[in-house]
Amino acid sequence: VQLQASGGGLVQAGGSLRLSCAASGRTFSVRGWGWFRQAPGKEREYVASISRSGDSTFYASSVKGRFTISRDNAKNTVDLQMDSLKPEDTATYYCVADPPTWDYWGQGTQVTVSS
């Protein structure tokens, strides 16, 4: 499975960004999709995930109510809508696949939120 993330950029606090992840390869074998992030000097952390069917979504407490993960099975994409962004959301965001071990990772896209 190959994952290609896009949509990062620079935004002011309170603004919005939408990340998109295009998946290819043996996607039929994947049990779910998600996003992780890593800020400079910090450990990589879980952000959100969605089940294979798209019926179930899960969020880290730090982003719940502000971020929305969605899945388009026909297009093989997974999006992360990020609203009410905060400076502490600044990080490199990674699209991931196949919980619980998250065996597949994309290359990362940078999100910078200015105060």
C-alpha positions in Angstrom: 0.0 0.0 0.0 1.3 3.4 -1.0 0.1 6.6 0.6 0.5 10.2 -0.7 -0.4 13.1 1.5 -1.1 16.6 0.4 -2.7 19.9 1.5 -0.4 21.2 4.2 0.6 24.8 4.4 0.8 27.9 6.5 -2.3 29.2 8.2 -3.2 31.7 11.0 -4.6 30.5 14.3 -8.3 30.0 14.0 -8.0 29.1 10.4 -8.7 25.8 8.5 -6.8 23.4 6.3 -7.8 20.2 4.6 -5.3 17.4 4.2 -5.9 14.6 1.7 -4.3 11.2 1.4 -4.4 9.2 -1.9 -4.0 5.5 -1.4 -2.9 2.9 -4.0 -1.8 -0.7 -4.1 -3.4 -3.5 -2.0 -5.9 -1.2 -0.3 -8.5 -3.9 -0.2 -6.5 -5.6 2.6 -6.4 -2.5 4.8 -8.4 -2.6 8.0 -8.6 1.2 8.5 -7.0 4.6 7.9 -5.6 7.4 10.0 -3.4 10.4 10.6 -0.5 10.9 12.9 1.6 14.0 13.5 5.0 14.9 14.8 6.0 18.3 16.1 9.7 19.4 16.3 11.3 17.8 19.3 8.3 15.8 20.2 7.2 12.2 19.8 4.9 11.2 17.0 1.3 11.2 18.1 -2.0 9.8 17.0 -4.5 12.3 15.6 -7.5 10.5 14.1 -8.6 7.3 12.4 -11.5 5.8 10.5 -12.7 2.3 10.0 -12.5 0.5 6.7 -16.2 1.0 6.0 -16.0 4.6 7.2 -18.7 4.0 9.7 -16.5 4.6 12.8 -14.2 7.5 13.5 -11.9 8.1 16.4 -10.0 11.2 17.5 -7.3 12.2 20.0 -8.7 14.4 22.7 -6.5 17.3 21.6 -8.3 17.6 18.2 -11.8 16.2 19.0 -14.4 18.7 17.9 -12.0 20.6 15.6 -10.8 17.9 13.2 -12.9 15.6 11.0 -11.6 12.5 9.2 -13.5 11.1 6.2 -13.0 8.4 3.7 -14.0 8.2 0.0 -13.8 4.5 -0.9 -14.5 5.1 -4.5 -11.6 7.5 -4.9 -9.4 5.7 -2.3 -8.8 8.9 -0.4 -8.8 9.8 3.3 -9.2 13.5 4.2 -8.6 15.4 7.4 -10.5 18.6 7.8 -8.8 20.8 10.4 -10.8 23.7 11.8 -10.0 26.2 14.6 -6.4 25.5 14.2 -4.0 26.4 17.0 -0.2 27.0 17.1 0.2 23.7 18.9 -1.2 21.9 15.9 2.0 22.8 14.0 3.6 19.5 12.9 4.3 17.2 10.1 1.2 15.2 9.4 1.4 11.6 8.2 -1.3 9.5 6.5 -1.3 5.9 7.8 -3.0 2.7 7.2 -3.8 -0.7 8.8 -4.5 -0.5 12.5 -3.5 -1.4 15.1 0.1 -1.6 14.0 -0.2 1.1 11.3 2.1 -0.8 8.9 1.9 1.8 6.1 3.0 5.4 6.3 3.0 8.3 3.7 5.7 10.8 3.4 4.2 13.5 5.5 2.9 17.0 4.9 3.9 20.1 6.9 1.2 22.2 8.7 2.3 25.4 10.3 -0.1 27.5 12.4 1.0 31.0 13.2 -0.2 32.9 16.3 
